[in-house]
Amino acid sequence: MKFTCLVAALVLASSAFGQKLDLKFDAIAARASEKVELDLDAGLLKLFLKMSGEADRDRDGWFGGLKALRIRSYNFEKSGGYSDKDLETLRNQVNAQSKFARILTQKTDDESNEIWVAADGDKLGACLIIAAEPKELSVIYLEGTFSLDQIKGFIQHEGAQGFLRLAAR
């Protein structure tokens, strides 16, 4: 019994930082006129970049620390295809994990953007971006260990839009 408790405690402790976010948006996807759902772990990401010819652009080694890239992008014919309430489950997941901190909230009349990060020592261990417009919703989740310079490299690599464009090829 003690051994079972010890094993359970070790499993929980080792997975505490690596807890995954559930990015299931079935109801939103059903209402979308277009959707892209991309899930790449480190191995698939390297293969994807190699097959697309994009691996050579990773001069700064940004992708070396990336363990997972998950993108959800939904477009709607008209406004109101989703509501802020549809994102509450995701926000509750992030709020429940003490490792995450919201570093940006930007809202206008018809747009909102949020960025959440999780620190891993002096580097970032995860980043969640929610970009919401009246007819478009994008959620990007990056997991791994990367520095701010590597984030800059991701942006110079055209960020999520570059991956979405490559996935559409």
C-alpha positions in Angstrom: 0.0 0.0 0.0 2.8 2.4 0.9 4.6 1.6 -2.4 1.4 2.3 -4.4 1.0 5.7 -2.6 4.6 6.5 -3.2 4.4 5.7 -6.9 1.2 7.7 -7.2 2.8 10.7 -5.5 5.9 10.5 -7.8 3.7 10.3 -10.9 1.6 13.3 -9.8 4.8 15.3 -8.9 6.5 14.5 -12.2 3.4 15.4 -14.3 2.5 18.6 -12.4 4.3 20.9 -14.7 3.5 18.9 -17.8 -0.2 18.9 -17.3 -1.9 19.3 -20.7 -4.6 21.8 -21.5 -7.7 20.3 -23.0 -8.3 22.2 -26.3 -11.6 20.6 -27.2 -14.0 23.0 -28.9 -16.4 20.7 -30.5 -19.4 23.0 -30.2 -17.4 25.9 -31.7 -16.0 23.7 -34.5 -19.5 22.6 -35.4 -20.7 26.2 -35.9 -17.5 27.3 -37.9 -17.6 27.6 -41.6 -13.8 26.9 -41.7 -11.6 25.2 -39.1 -8.0 24.2 -38.7 -7.0 22.0 -35.7 -3.3 21.2 -35.7 -1.5 19.0 -33.0 2.2 18.4 -33.3 4.5 16.9 -30.7 8.2 17.4 -31.0 8.8 14.5 -33.4 5.9 15.4 -35.7 6.9 19.0 -35.6 10.4 18.2 -36.8 9.1 15.9 -39.5 6.5 18.5 -40.6 9.1 21.2 -40.9 11.5 18.9 -42.7 8.8 17.8 -45.2 7.7 21.3 -45.8 11.2 22.6 -46.4 10.9 25.0 -43.5 13.5 23.3 -41.2 16.3 25.3 -42.7 14.6 28.5 -41.4 15.2 27.5 -37.8 18.6 29.0 -37.6 18.1 30.1 -33.9 17.1 26.6 -32.8 13.7 27.8 -31.6 12.0 24.5 -32.4 14.6 22.5 -30.4 12.9 23.3 -27.1 9.4 23.0 -28.3 7.6 19.8 -27.1 4.2 20.5 -28.5 2.4 23.0 -30.8 -1.4 23.0 -30.8 -3.4 25.4 -32.9 -7.2 25.8 -33.1 -8.5 28.3 -35.7 -12.1 28.8 -36.5 -13.8 31.1 -39.0 -17.5 32.0 -39.0 -19.8 33.3 -41.8 -21.2 35.9 -39.4 -20.5 37.4 -36.0 -21.8 35.5 -33.0 -20.5 32.0 -34.1 -19.0 31.7 -30.6 -19.3 33.5 -27.3 -16.9 34.4 -24.6 -18.7 31.8 -22.5 -17.4 29.1 -24.9 -13.9 29.9 -23.7 -14.6 29.7 -20.0 -13.7 26.0 -19.7 -10.2 26.8 -21.1 -9.8 29.8 -18.9 -10.8 27.7 -15.9 -8.2 25.1 -16.7 -5.5 27.7 -17.0 -6.6 29.5 -13.8 -6.6 26.2 -11.9 -2.9 25.7 -12.7 -0.7 27.9 -10.5 2.1 27.8 -13.0 0.3 30.0 -15.4 0.1 33.8 -15.2 -1.9 36.0 -17.6 0.6 38.6 -18.9 -1.7 40.3 -21.5 -5.3 41.1 -21.8 -6.3 43.4 -24.6 -9.9 44.3 -25.5 -11.5 46.6 -28.0 -15.2 46.8 -28.9 -15.0 43.7 -31.1 -11.6 42.0 -30.5 -9.8 40.5 -27.5 -6.4 38.9 -27.0 -5.0 37.1 -24.0 -1.5 35.7 -23.4 -0.8 33.3 -20.6 2.7 32.0 -19.8 4.1 29.4 -17.4 7.6 29.9 -16.1 10.2 27.1 -16.0 13.1 28.6 -14.2 14.5 31.4 -16.2 12.7 30.2 -19.4 9.1 29.8 -20.4 7.6 26.4 -20.1 4.3 27.0 -21.9 2.4 29.8 -23.6 -1.3 30.1 -24.4 -2.6 32.7 -26.8 -6.3 33.4 -27.3 -7.1 35.8 -30.2 -10.8 36.5 -30.7 -12.5 38.6 -33.4 -16.1 38.7 -34.4 -15.8 36.1 -37.2 -12.6 34.4 -36.1 -11.2 32.6 -33.1 -7.7 31.3 -32.7 -6.1 29.5 -29.8 -2.4 28.6 -29.8 -0.7 26.5 -27.2 3.1 26.1 -27.1 4.7 23.7 -24.7 8.4 23.2 -24.1 11.2 25.2 -22.8 12.1 28.4 -24.7 13.5 31.8 -24.1 12.2 35.2 -25.1 14.7 35.2 -28.0 13.2 31.9 -29.2 9.7 33.4 -29.0 11.0 36.2 -31.2 12.3 33.6 -33.6 8.8 32.0 -33.7 7.3 35.4 -34.6 9.9 35.9 -37.3 9.0 32.5 -38.6 5.5 33.9 -39.1 4.2 32.3 -36.0 1.0 30.3 -36.1 -0.1 31.8 -39.4 3.0 30.2 -41.0 2.0 26.8 -39.6 -1.6 27.2 -40.7 -0.4 28.1 -44.2 2.0 25.1 -44.3 -0.8 22.8 -43.0 -3.0 23.9 -45.8 -0.5 22.9 -48.5 
